[in-house]
């Protein structure tokens, strides 16, 4: 083939490749669903613990579900208050109500039942009134975590406060108490009950009011069809093979409906402690 024909042939081949690429069918790419979960554990453990739920949601929606969390509750709260970047969130009643009231989020499903938080001490250092712990070391997640907020309610006088030792999880708070690093701890009441059943020598000082358990809610920007698909899959999870497997890994029995009325007014706790405005 002479030089001129080679040039023409190369040009035709190049054009064919270019045109072929233009008319190739588009390859669908999964959207990303940003899923924020409150930091009841440290960041690594939170992602590990809730990955089965993220995988379940990914299978339902066809999206790539990415878990987001934070080092602690103050950081988590700041991240969501400033131009909330998430589409789905799983967290406590205070935050859930705030987003429903202030940002028009929609609550889909919740962990069954109610939860309270209990201030405890060891049996060998038993006290029976919260005031006896003024100036003493108490392990707690920091506000606006519910345990931190309820602890603040128990010590209203700004001149008579305990020394708060920040922790990254309720279990860490409990272990610090058992090991004697602190005199008291405030943790979810079910964890107290489990510890007592396991033989821990603990004394209950005070228990908070009960609030609805953790809820999953979604942004108002999420398409209704996707929202309803997620809601249905969560509420029926205990009746499907994939759902049962996911629930077992999470240690939940099922999800139940999260009617917004259950959470109504609970953002007031955040207002009272200056974490939110009316």
C-alpha positions as CSV (number, residue, x, y, z in Angstrom):
1,X,0.0,0.0,0.0
2,X,1.5,3.4,-1.0
3,X,1.9,6.2,1.5
4,X,-1.3,8.1,0.3
5,X,-3.5,5.0,0.6
6,X,-2.1,4.4,4.1
7,X,-3.0,7.9,5.2
8,X,-6.6,7.6,3.8
9,X,-7.0,4.1,5.3
10,X,-5.8,5.3,8.7
11,X,-8.2,8.3,8.5
12,X,-11.2,6.1,7.7
13,X,-10.4,3.6,10.5
14,X,-10.0,6.5,13.0
15,X,-13.3,8.0,11.9
16,X,-15.0,4.6,12.3
17,X,-13.7,4.1,15.8
18,X,-14.8,7.6,16.8
19,X,-18.3,7.1,15.4
20,X,-18.5,3.7,17.0
21,X,-17.7,5.2,20.4
22,X,-20.3,7.9,19.9
23,X,-23.1,5.4,19.2
24,X,-22.2,2.9,21.9
25,X,-25.0,2.4,24.4
26,X,-24.5,4.4,27.6
27,X,-23.4,2.3,30.5
28,X,-25.7,3.1,33.5
29,X,-23.8,4.1,36.7
30,X,-25.3,3.7,40.1
31,X,-26.2,6.9,42.0
32,X,-24.7,7.5,45.4
33,X,-26.9,7.6,48.4
34,X,-25.3,9.4,51.3
35,X,-26.3,7.7,54.6
36,X,-25.4,9.4,57.9
37,X,-25.5,7.5,61.1
38,X,-25.1,9.0,64.6
39,X,-21.8,8.2,66.3
40,X,-22.9,5.8,69.0
41,X,-19.7,3.9,68.4
42,X,-16.4,5.3,67.0
43,X,-16.3,6.0,63.3
44,X,-14.7,2.7,62.2
45,X,-17.1,0.6,64.4
46,X,-20.1,2.6,63.3
47,X,-19.4,1.8,59.7
48,X,-18.7,-1.8,60.4
49,X,-21.8,-2.3,62.5
50,X,-24.2,-0.7,60.0
51,X,-22.7,-1.9,56.8
52,X,-25.3,-4.7,56.5
53,X,-28.1,-2.1,56.6
54,X,-26.2,0.0,53.9
55,X,-25.9,-3.2,51.7
56,X,-29.6,-3.9,52.2
57,X,-30.5,-0.4,51.1
58,X,-28.1,-0.6,48.1
59,X,-29.8,-3.8,46.9
60,X,-33.2,-2.2,47.3
61,X,-32.5,1.1,45.5
62,X,-29.7,0.1,43.1
63,X,-27.7,2.9,44.5
64,X,-24.2,2.9,46.0
65,X,-24.9,3.6,49.7
66,X,-22.0,5.4,51.5
67,X,-22.1,5.5,55.3
68,X,-21.1,8.8,56.9
69,X,-20.6,9.4,60.6
70,X,-18.4,11.6,62.9
71,X,-15.9,11.5,65.7
72,X,-18.6,12.6,68.2
73,X,-22.0,14.0,68.6
74,X,-21.0,17.7,68.5
75,X,-19.2,17.2,65.1
76,X,-22.1,15.1,63.8
77,X,-24.6,17.8,64.7
78,X,-22.5,20.6,63.1
79,X,-22.2,18.6,59.9
80,X,-26.0,18.2,59.5
81,X,-26.9,21.7,60.6
82,X,-24.8,23.4,58.0
83,X,-26.3,22.7,54.5
84,X,-27.2,19.1,55.3
85,X,-25.4,17.0,52.6
86,X,-27.1,13.7,53.4
87,X,-30.1,12.0,51.8
88,X,-30.9,9.5,54.5
89,X,-30.1,9.5,58.2
90,X,-30.4,7.2,61.2
91,X,-30.3,8.9,64.6
92,X,-32.0,9.8,67.8
93,X,-35.4,11.4,68.5
94,X,-34.1,14.9,69.1
95,X,-32.4,15.1,65.7
96,X,-35.2,13.4,63.9
97,X,-37.8,15.8,65.2
98,X,-35.5,18.8,64.4
99,X,-35.2,17.8,60.8
100,X,-39.0,17.0,60.5
101,X,-39.9,20.4,62.0
102,X,-37.2,22.6,60.5
103,X,-36.1,20.9,57.2
104,X,-39.3,18.9,56.2
105,X,-37.6,15.5,56.4
106,X,-39.8,12.4,56.3
107,X,-39.4,9.7,59.0
108,X,-39.8,6.2,57.5
109,X,-39.0,3.6,60.2
110,X,-37.6,3.2,63.7
111,X,-36.2,0.7,66.1
112,X,-39.2,-0.7,68.0
113,X,-40.2,0.8,71.3
114,X,-38.9,3.6,73.6
115,X,-35.5,4.2,75.2
116,X,-34.4,6.0,78.4
117,X,-31.0,6.8,79.8
118,X,-29.8,5.8,83.3
119,X,-27.2,7.3,85.6
120,X,-25.4,4.5,87.5
121,X,-22.6,4.0,89.9
122,X,-20.8,0.8,91.2
123,X,-22.2,-1.0,94.2
124,X,-19.1,-0.4,96.2
125,X,-19.5,3.4,95.7
126,X,-23.2,3.5,96.0
127,X,-25.0,6.9,96.0
128,X,-28.7,7.5,95.8
129,X,-29.1,11.1,94.7
130,X,-27.6,12.8,91.7
131,X,-26.4,15.7,93.8
132,X,-24.0,13.4,95.6
133,X,-22.1,13.2,92.3
134,X,-21.4,17.0,92.1
135,X,-17.7,17.4,91.4
136,X,-17.3,13.7,90.7
137,X,-16.2,12.0,87.4
138,X,-19.1,10.8,85.2
139,X,-18.5,9.1,81.9
140,X,-20.9,10.1,79.1
141,X,-21.2,10.8,75.4
142,X,-21.1,14.6,75.0
143,X,-24.2,16.7,74.2
144,X,-26.1,16.8,72.0
145,X,-26.1,13.0,72.5
146,X,-29.2,12.1,74.4
147,X,-27.1,10.7,77.3
148,X,-25.3,14.1,77.6
149,X,-28.4,16.1,77.3
150,X,-30.2,14.1,80.0
151,X,-27.2,14.3,82.2
152,X,-27.4,18.1,81.9
153,X,-31.0,17.9,82.9
154,X,-30.0,16.1,86.1
155,X,-27.6,18.9,87.1
156,X,-29.4,22.1,86.4
157,X,-27.4,24.3,88.7
158,X,-24.4,25.7,86.8
159,X,-22.4,26.0,90.0
160,X,-23.0,22.4,91.0
161,X,-21.8,20.2,88.2
162,X,-20.0,16.8,87.9
163,X,-16.8,16.5,85.9
164,X,-17.8,15.0,82.6
165,X,-15.4,12.4,81.1
166,X,-16.2,12.3,77.3
167,X,-16.5,8.8,75.7
168,X,-17.1,7.5,72.2
169,X,-19.7,4.9,73.1
170,X,-22.1,3.9,75.8
171,X,-20.1,0.6,76.2
172,X,-16.9,2.7,76.8
173,X,-18.8,4.7,79.5
174,X,-19.9,1.4,81.2
175,X,-16.4,-0.1,81.1
176,X,-14.8,3.0,82.5
177,X,-17.3,2.8,85.4
178,X,-16.7,-0.9,86.0
179,X,-12.9,-0.4,85.9
180,X,-13.1,2.4,88.5
181,X,-11.9,5.2,86.2
182,X,-15.0,7.2,86.9
183,X,-17.5,7.3,89.8
184,X,-20.6,7.3,87.6
185,X,-21.8,6.8,84.0
186,X,-25.0,7.5,82.0
187,X,-25.9,5.0,79.4
188,X,-29.0,3.6,77.7
189,X,-31.2,1.8,80.2
190,X,-31.3,-1.5,78.1
191,X,-27.5,-1.6,78.4
192,X,-27.8,-1.2,82.2
193,X,-30.3,-4.1,82.3
194,X,-28.0,-6.3,80.2
195,X,-25.1,-5.5,82.5
196,X,-27.1,-6.3,85.6
197,X,-28.2,-9.6,84.1
198,X,-24.6,-10.4,83.5
199,X,-23.8,-9.9,87.1
200,X,-22.4,-6.4,87.2
201,X,-22.6,-4.8,90.6
202,X,-24.3,-1.5,89.7
203,X,-26.7,0.9,91.5
204,X,-29.2,3.0,89.6
205,X,-29.1,6.7,90.7
206,X,-31.6,8.3,88.3
207,X,-33.4,7.4,85.0
208,X,-34.5,9.9,82.3
209,X,-37.9,10.0,80.7
210,X,-38.5,7.6,77.8
211,X,-38.2,8.8,74.2
212,X,-38.9,7.1,70.9
213,X,-36.1,4.9,69.7
214,X,-33.7,5.8,66.8
215,X,-35.4,6.5,63.5
216,X,-34.4,6.4,59.8
217,X,-35.5,9.5,57.9
218,X,-35.0,10.9,54.4
219,X,-34.5,14.2,52.8
220,X,-37.5,15.9,51.2
221,X,-35.4,16.0,48.0
222,X,-35.5,12.2,47.7
223,X,-37.9,11.1,44.9
224,X,-41.2,9.8,46.4
225,X,-40.9,6.4,44.6
226,X,-37.5,5.7,46.1
227,X,-38.6,6.9,49.5
228,X,-41.6,4.5,49.5
229,X,-39.5,1.6,48.2
230,X,-37.1,2.1,51.1
231,X,-39.9,2.4,53.6
232,X,-41.6,-0.7,52.5
233,X,-38.4,-2.7,52.5
234,X,-37.6,-1.6,56.0
235,X,-41.0,-2.3,57.5
236,X,-41.2,-5.7,55.8
237,X,-37.6,-6.7,56.5
238,X,-38.5,-9.3,59.1
239,X,-40.6,-11.1,56.5
240,X,-38.0,-11.5,53.8
241,X,-34.8,-13.6,53.6
242,X,-32.5,-10.7,52.9
243,X,-34.3,-8.6,55.5
244,X,-34.0,-11.2,58.2
245,X,-30.3,-11.7,57.5
246,X,-29.7,-7.9,57.7
247,X,-31.7,-7.6,61.0
248,X,-29.8,-10.5,62.5
249,X,-26.4,-8.9,61.8
250,X,-27.6,-5.6,63.3
251,X,-29.1,-7.3,66.3
252,X,-32.6,-5.9,65.7
253,X,-35.9,-7.8,65.6
254,X,-37.6,-5.6,63.1
255,X,-38.3,-2.0,62.1
256,X,-41.7,-0.3,62.9
257,X,-43.4,2.8,61.4
258,X,-42.0,6.1,62.6
259,X,-45.0,8.4,62.6
260,X,-43.8,12.0,62.9
261,X,-46.2,12.6,65.8
262,X,-44.0,10.2,67.9
263,X,-41.2,12.7,67.7
264,X,-43.2,16.0,67.9
265,X,-41.7,18.4,70.4
266,X,-38.6,16.5,71.2
267,X,-36.3,19.0,69.4
268,X,-37.1,21.2,72.4
269,X,-34.3,19.4,74.3
270,X,-31.9,20.8,71.7
271,X,-33.4,24.3,72.1
272,X,-33.2,24.2,75.9
273,X,-29.5,23.4,75.7
274,X,-28.8,26.0,73.0
275,X,-28.1,23.4,70.2
276,X,-31.0,24.7,68.1
277,X,-33.3,27.7,68.0
278,X,-37.1,27.7,68.0
